[in-house]
Amino acid sequence: MKDSIVKLKVGILQADDVVPHLAQKYGEYPAMFQQLLSAVNDDQKVDLEFDTYAVNAGNYPAELDEVDAYILTGSKSSVYEDAPWIVQLAEFVRALHSRKKKLVGVCFGHQMVAHALGGETRLAKVGWSLGVKETSPIGSNLLGNAPFNLIYSHQDQITVPVAGTVVLASTDTCPIAATSLGEHILTFQGHPEFYPDYSSELYEFRRENYPPETYQKAMDSFQENVDQLLVAKMIIDFCLD
């Protein structure tokens, strides 16, 4: 029934631009998130709307309440760089936290929550984490109890979480692979918006940056199923809760 539809307006904080030749084929990161969340909303029970803010270009909402919830995307940049746009973004994350505004951080966004709020993100000693990885929930029902697969693409990791953080999941190379803070912040180190086709082309483009064995293992991992829609449902449910 129409009166049972719930409205959710999501602000996507774009922290990077997709490589141009891949953007032509797959779209920018906000488009990937829109596609992902719309795909899991195929029954149309949620009236989804999206606004995009290119925070890597200094673009922000005029008011925090322009949207119901925010998603902070990944980026090839590191959260501990002193670029002006990253410093400004950290301030914005602190503002969202102080208002207890719903925020979902992905990869760089996951790390930025820790960096901005008093935790720590560093270059990982294990090096690059790439490809489809089993993500194992830890002691919380927020992500369910069963392991799920996500695509990963990172060499930075959270090493010290923010005080009060609940670590929700880990992988074989990343002990802090998902977190929550209060009832308003949820973060994932993995990329629910990434699919194997885009990821494999991205890895091929960046191949010289990776150790050969890491690259090949990541490419082979795309034979595994990926649970993007499961995580997308977690994100929508979290934003609506």
C-alpha positions in Angstrom: 0.0 0.0 0.0 1.2 3.5 -0.8 0.8 4.8 2.7 3.3 2.1 4.0 6.2 3.5 1.9 9.0 5.0 4.0 11.0 7.9 2.6 14.8 7.9 2.9 16.9 10.7 1.5 20.6 9.8 1.3 23.4 12.3 0.9 26.4 10.7 -0.8 29.7 12.3 0.2 31.9 11.7 -2.8 35.6 11.5 -1.7 37.2 10.6 -5.0 36.6 10.4 -8.8 36.6 7.2 -10.7 39.4 6.7 -13.3 37.9 8.4 -16.4 37.8 5.4 -18.7 36.1 3.3 -16.0 33.7 6.2 -15.1 32.4 6.1 -18.7 31.5 2.5 -18.3 30.5 2.2 -14.6 29.7 5.7 -13.5 31.1 7.7 -10.5 31.0 6.3 -7.0 27.7 8.0 -6.1 26.1 6.3 -9.1 27.4 3.0 -7.9 25.8 3.5 -4.5 22.5 4.6 -6.0 22.5 1.5 -8.2 23.3 -0.7 -5.2 20.7 0.6 -2.9 18.0 0.8 -5.6 18.7 -2.8 -6.5 17.9 -4.1 -3.0 14.8 -1.8 -2.9 13.2 -3.7 -5.8 9.9 -4.0 -3.9 9.8 -0.2 -3.6 9.0 -0.2 0.1 11.4 2.7 0.6 11.1 5.9 -1.4 14.8 6.5 -2.0 16.2 9.9 -3.0 19.8 10.8 -3.4 21.9 14.0 -3.2 25.6 14.0 -4.1 28.2 16.3 -2.4 31.6 16.2 -4.0 33.5 16.7 -0.7 36.8 16.2 -2.5 36.0 19.4 -4.3 34.8 21.2 -1.1 31.1 20.8 -1.8 28.9 20.3 1.3 25.2 20.5 2.2 24.0 24.0 3.4 22.3 22.3 6.3 23.0 18.9 7.9 19.4 18.0 7.8 19.1 18.4 4.0 19.1 14.6 4.0 18.2 11.8 6.4 21.5 9.9 6.3 25.0 10.2 4.7 27.3 7.7 3.0 31.0 8.6 2.8 32.7 6.9 -0.1 36.1 5.4 -0.6 39.1 7.3 -2.0 42.6 6.6 -3.2 43.7 9.3 -0.7 44.6 8.5 2.9 42.7 10.1 5.8 45.9 11.2 7.5 47.0 13.3 4.6 46.9 17.1 5.3 45.2 18.1 2.1 42.7 20.9 2.9 39.7 19.0 1.6 40.5 16.0 3.9 40.9 18.4 6.9 37.6 20.0 6.1 36.0 16.5 5.7 37.2 15.5 9.2 35.5 18.6 10.6 32.3 17.7 8.9 32.4 14.1 10.2 32.8 15.5 13.7 29.8 17.8 13.1 27.7 14.8 12.0 28.8 12.8 15.1 28.0 15.7 17.5 24.5 15.8 16.0 24.2 12.0 16.0 23.4 12.1 12.3 23.2 8.8 10.5 26.5 8.1 8.7 27.7 5.1 6.8 31.4 5.1 6.0 32.9 2.8 3.3 36.7 2.1 3.0 38.2 5.6 3.2 34.9 6.6 4.9 35.3 3.8 7.5 38.9 5.0 8.2 37.9 8.7 8.3 35.5 8.1 11.1 38.3 6.7 13.2 40.7 9.5 12.1 38.3 12.3 12.7 36.9 11.2 16.1 40.1 10.3 17.9 41.1 6.9 16.7 44.0 6.0 14.3 44.4 4.8 10.7 47.8 3.7 9.4 49.4 1.9 6.4 48.8 -1.7 7.1 51.8 -3.9 7.8 50.2 -6.7 5.8 50.2 -4.5 2.7 47.4 -4.5 0.1 44.1 -6.3 0.9 42.4 -7.0 -2.4 39.6 -9.0 -3.8 36.7 -11.0 -2.4 37.2 -11.7 1.3 35.0 -13.5 3.8 33.9 -11.0 6.4 33.2 -12.6 9.8 30.8 -10.9 12.2 32.1 -10.4 15.8 29.8 -10.4 18.8 27.0 -8.2 17.5 23.7 -8.9 15.8 23.8 -5.7 13.7 25.4 -7.5 10.8 23.8 -10.9 11.5 25.8 -13.9 12.6 26.8 -15.5 9.3 30.0 -14.6 7.4 29.5 -12.7 4.1 31.7 -11.8 1.2 32.7 -8.3 0.2 35.3 -6.9 -2.2 38.2 -5.1 -0.6 40.7 -2.7 -2.0 42.9 -1.0 0.6 46.3 -0.7 2.1 45.4 1.6 5.0 43.6 0.1 8.1 42.1 1.3 11.3 44.6 0.4 14.0 43.0 2.2 17.0 39.2 2.6 16.9 37.4 5.5 18.5 36.5 5.1 22.2 33.1 3.5 22.4 33.4 1.8 19.0 32.0 -1.7 18.6 34.1 -3.8 16.2 31.5 -5.7 14.1 33.6 -7.8 11.8 37.1 -8.9 10.6 38.8 -10.5 7.6 41.9 -12.6 7.3 44.0 -9.4 6.8 41.9 -6.7 8.5 41.0 -7.1 12.2 38.7 -4.1 12.2 36.6 -4.6 9.0 33.3 -3.1 10.2 32.4 -0.9 13.1 29.5 0.9 14.8 29.5 3.9 17.1 26.4 4.7 19.1 23.3 4.2 17.0 24.2 6.6 14.3 27.5 5.4 12.7 28.1 2.2 10.7 31.3 1.6 8.8 32.7 -1.1 6.4 36.3 -1.5 5.2 35.0 -3.5 2.2 33.1 -2.0 -0.8 29.5 -3.1 -1.1 29.2 -0.8 -4.2 32.0 -2.7 -6.0 31.2 -5.6 -8.3 33.7 -8.0 -9.8 33.6 -6.5 -13.3 34.5 -3.0 -12.2 37.0 -4.3 -9.6 38.9 -6.6 -12.0 39.3 -3.7 -14.4 40.4 -1.4 -11.6 43.0 -3.9 -10.4 44.3 -4.4 -13.9 44.7 -0.6 -14.3 46.6 -0.4 -11.1 48.4 -3.8 -11.5 51.9 -2.3 -11.2 51.0 -1.1 -7.7 50.4 -4.6 -6.4 52.7 -7.5 -5.6 52.1 -10.1 -8.3 50.9 -12.8 -6.0 48.4 -10.4 -4.3 47.1 -9.3 -7.7 46.6 -12.8 -8.9 45.0 -14.1 -5.8 42.6 -11.1 -5.9 41.7 -11.8 -9.6 41.1 -15.5 -8.8 38.8 -14.5 -5.9 36.2 -13.1 -8.3 35.1 -16.7 -8.8 33.5 -16.4 -5.3 30.0 -15.0 -4.8 29.8 -11.4 -3.4 27.1 -10.4 -0.9 26.6 -6.8 -2.0 22.8 -6.9 -1.7 22.9 -8.3 1.8 25.1 -5.4 2.9 23.0 -2.9 1.0 20.0 -4.1 3.0 22.0 -3.7 6.2 22.8 -0.1 5.2 19.2 0.8 4.4 17.9 -0.8 7.6 20.5 1.0 9.6 19.6 4.4 8.0 15.9 3.8 8.7 16.3 2.5 12.3 
